């Protein structure tokens, strides 16, 4: 047991691996932030498009949402990175990860936003229109603020879940936290860099999980 512990907690190896894993962690943070920003923004945009009630547009959005909610993250990443070059479009590992995970998050976000919009009592919209507000003003001033408030707890949890998919960047040689740790581990023949990578992931996602709990308490049912 002591030998196993030494293998995973070799401080000298972890110190040597720290600079490389730290560089990878910077990429992980950047990808995660870009995925959350792009995914939530695109999801909101798709939900707003559905309010136009254009049947063809609505059908395309439903197909998009169902497809990317169903496909595993790794499949989407591999198809974009290895499949698009055959269509003449080659993307870097960084752009691939942001695009793939952002599309997946946008699909979930679109469904969450749309469901939240439908939850807002219709009577409030009718009352706003009776007061003379135009449809776009009703959406912007009455429906959307309440929908966003209702959607926030689910959005934060989903964003964290998909953000952790950055570790799949190793499949396309993205030098993020796990990829850098694996590279160093292969050189030193010791798994301690993986422990260091796990600590970095905890440093990133524990605050996000704490934030999601705070959002749930603040905006959850009954508040």
Number of C-alpha atoms within 10 A of each C-alpha: 6 6 8 9 10 13 17 17 18 15 14 10 20 23 13 13 22 18 12 19 27 18 14 22 23 14 18 27 18 14 23 23 15 18 26 23 16 18 27 24 16 19 26 22 15 24 23 17 16 19 14 10 10 10 10 9 13 17 12 12 19 16 12 18 22 14 13 19 17 11 11 11 19 16 11 19 22 18 13 19 22 14 14 13 12 9 7 8 11 15 15 11 19 19 14 22 30 24 21 24 29 26 24 26 30 30 28 23 29 28 21 22 27 23 15 20 23 12 13 17 11 11 9 13 19 13 12 18 14 10 9 10 16 12 13 11 15 18 19 12 14 16 22 20 13 17 20 18 16 23 20 21 21 17 22 20 18 17 26 18 13 19 23 15 16 23 17 18 24 16 13 18 13 23 24 27 29 27 24 26 27 20 17 23 18 12 8 13 13 18 21 26 33 24 17 24 25 15 11 18 18 13 11 16 16 12 11 16 16 11 15 21 16 13 18 18 13 14 16 16 9 6 9
